[in-house]
Every structure is written in structure tokens, then in C-alpha cells.
């Protein structure tokens, strides 16, 4: 995989379990700093959908029960 520049959110708390994102002109890559080799690749169309779902709480633990 090409060299990617990974960024972490500024409000990450203790930083022990933090998402990291790398953006290219073709795709957005997402990984956890706990498992840097497990990388998800999203299209530029999928990325806003993921952000909307996160903001809506679709991945909150309470939403799963």
C-alpha cells in the first residue's frame, strides 16, 4: 500500500483506542491505532454516509441493545 498520512481526531481522550484516517484523491482509509494493519478502504461516496451514521449514534453501544 502506498505511503499514507494518518491523522487522529483532536478530541481523542487518552489516545489508547483511537481511529485514524488517511485521505487520498481516490479513497478514504480508516483504521484503529490498536490494529494499524487492519485498514478499511471507503470510496469518497461512502465516507459521508459513515460520518452521518456515526453522528446519528448508529454505532453507539446503547443502539445495539
C-alpha positions in Angstrom: 0.0 0.0 0.0 1.2 3.5 -0.8 2.5 5.8 1.9 -0.5 7.3 3.7 -0.6 10.2 6.0 -2.6 9.1 9.0 -4.5 11.7 11.2 -6.2 11.3 14.5 -9.1 13.4 15.9 -8.0 16.2 18.2 -10.6 15.1 20.8 -9.3 11.6 21.4 -9.1 11.4 25.1 -6.3 9.2 26.4 -5.4 8.1 22.8 -5.3 4.3 23.7 -8.2 3.4 21.3 -8.3 6.0 18.6 -9.5 6.0 15.0 -7.1 7.1 12.3 -8.0 8.4 8.9 -5.9 8.9 5.7 -7.4 10.7 2.7 -6.3 10.4 -0.9 -7.9 11.7 -4.1 -9.4 8.2 -4.7 -10.3 6.8 -1.3 -10.5 7.3 2.5 -8.7 4.8 4.7 -9.8 4.1 8.3 -8.0 2.1 11.0 -7.7 1.8 14.7 -4.4 2.7 16.3 -4.7 -0.6 18.2 -4.7 -2.6 14.9 -2.8 -0.5 12.4 -2.6 -3.3 9.9 -6.5 -3.7 9.7 -7.4 -1.0 7.3 -10.8 -0.3 5.8 -11.0 1.4 2.4 -14.0 3.6 1.7 -15.0 5.4 -1.5 -15.5 9.1 -1.5 -19.2 8.4 -1.7 -19.2 6.0 1.3 -17.3 8.3 3.6 -20.0 10.9 4.2 -22.5 8.1 4.8 -20.3 6.6 7.5 -19.9 10.0 9.2 -23.6 10.6 9.1 -24.2 7.2 10.7 -21.6 7.9 13.4 -23.1 11.3 14.2 -26.6 9.7 14.4 -25.4 7.2 17.0 -25.9 4.2 14.9 -22.7 2.6 16.3 -23.2 3.5 19.9 -23.3 0.6 22.3 -26.8 1.6 23.5 -28.1 1.5 19.9 -27.2 -2.2 19.7 -29.3 -3.3 22.7 
